[in-house]
Amino acid sequence: MRESDLRRLATGALKLAGRAGDEAYFAAACVRSGMVGIERPRRAARIAEVLLRHGMIAGALGAAAVRHPNRIAVSDDRVELTYGELEARSNALAHAWRARGLAPGEGVAILARNHAGFLEAGFAAAKCGAKIVLLNTSFAGPQVRDVCAREGIDLLVCDGEYAPFVQGIELRHGRVLGWLEGDSGTGDPDTLQALIARGDRGPVPKPARAPSVVILTSGTTGTPKGAPREQPKSLGLIGGLLSRVPLRARETTVLAAPLFHAFGFTSMVMGLGLGSTLVLRRRFDPAQALADLGSSRASALIVVPVMLQRILDLGDERVRAAVPSSLRVIFVSGSAVGAPLALRALSVFGPVLYNLYGSTEVAYATIATPRDLAAEPSTVGTPVRGVTVRIVDSEGRILPAGESGRIFVSNGIQFEGYTDGQTKETIGALMSSGDVGHFDSQGRLFVDGRDDEMIISGGENVFPAEVEESLAAHEAIAESAVLGVDDAEFGQRLKAFVVLRDGMDLTENEVKSYVRENLARYKVPREVVFVDELPRNPTGKVLKRELRAEAEQA
């Protein structure tokens, strides 16, 4: 055998050993969390059968229903369902849809807020082997219609409030109404409640193909795109999270992050896999979320950053007095946290903040623990086991610590390309996250900004995110958004949109002076506009396309 063949074999063997080591590490994390444990032979056989039949999405619910059928799985504004009830209800819905003709691989779209019906529809679709498309609840009617046509939707589940948006859409298997205000919906044959009431609650046969999930990108700068994912075949996705974030089995989680978002959906499946009780509310209210933490003695709160900010805006002392001693985890993702918010959260809640960095396309890359954030509140943490993160220059060369460049990620769970055939830029197994950042000497990652938001003003590179973080530290500023606009003299310049805190007053020159005192002169916005609020999507990301349109119009 040639030396080159031996080297190739040795490299392959090392990779296999590395993967096996990673899987063992992830399995150990699942065991520590209580998600996996020693079971009686009969129960272990039932759990194995459920997982083999339905995989890791619907199987997470099925296994939990075997382990603790009488534990409350979900509590929302109207109902409480045990694991046994949620499993049986999703079975009934899956049987009803199969009878209607829903076939494996066909598209089921869900346009619903956070409530038990979302879970019933999602798990029923998974048991049918469907392509599950999660629609953003902030979409307007034309966007819903466009996505339904583009993604090949055959069945649509929507809350009653969205029914006007979908009038006239032709779907092979029709439309099913979820949440109806002031009505249980049992009198309408095309509601979740009615279908569940009539359906067979017995086990659903294994579908001919595994389900997939299509998460839509946030669309903050353009048209949302579908990012499909097959259900995981490895413990890496869940085990990696549990290796850093100390979520534990059979506790209570207040899940406020939108379920249609990748972070919210993954947290939901992981929570059910742990046998936790998930507390959901259709609409986020900071006072209600705070009350839910106390009344349920929750151990975890899962939010996007703007939600965390709104809870803290209730007042430090009020929050401290209401937070139960049981709270061990505040898990946050979806948009930038920023140093001011991280520091304030650590001060008020204690060392319980965990910040996940990733994207719809690459899943997750790094997690910042409370220790990371206490040392460097701007960091997004260090790479999770099994994840490779590289900083590269414009030529694709890897940059050393301290140098800023484009962030590329490899973790084995990246998406497979957008449903329109496009994809993210790749370098070998590494995929672009769409951000620019750098590592420090301790291996902690910092995100400097979006690579498509960087502007060149007077020959200097400027990232709006740096200016936004500086403004966030001002006591009079509630939030801000900064973007680049065309400038005849400098090529581009910064324009800041600023929201003041209630009762505060600030002038444009005072804002500019504050930035000048903290950052280089070329990073000072040339224009400051005061607004009542920033346009955001439900995950808290600022819709800069709307601000840009306003700036261009002005």
ABEGO torsion letter per residue (X at the ends): XBAAAAAAAAAAAAAAAAAAAAAAAAAAAAAAAGABBBBBAAAAAAAAAAAAAAEAAAAAAAAAAAABAABBABBBAABBBBAAAAAAAAAAAAAAAAAAGBBBGBBBBBBBBBBAAAAAAAAAAAAAGBBBBBBBAABBAAAAAAAAAAAGBABBBBBAAAAAAABGBBBAAEBBBBBBBGBAGAABABBAAAAAAABBABBBBBBABBBBBBBBBAGAABBBBBBBBBBBABAAAAAAAAAABBBBBGBBBBBABBAABAAAAAAAAAAAAAGBBBBBBABBBAAAAAAAAAAAGBABBBBBAAAAAAAAAAEAAAAAAABBAABABBBBBGBBAEAAAAAAAAAAAEBABBBBBBBAAAEBABBBBAAAAAABAABAEBBBBGBBBBBBBAAGBBBBBGBBBBBBBBAGABBAEBAAGBBBBBBEABBBAGBBBBBBAAGBBBBAEBAAABBBBGGBBBBAAAAAAAAAABAABABBBBBBBBBAAAGBBBBBBBBBBBGBBBBAAAAAAAAAAABBAAABBABBBBBABBBBBAAGBBBAAAAAAAAAAX
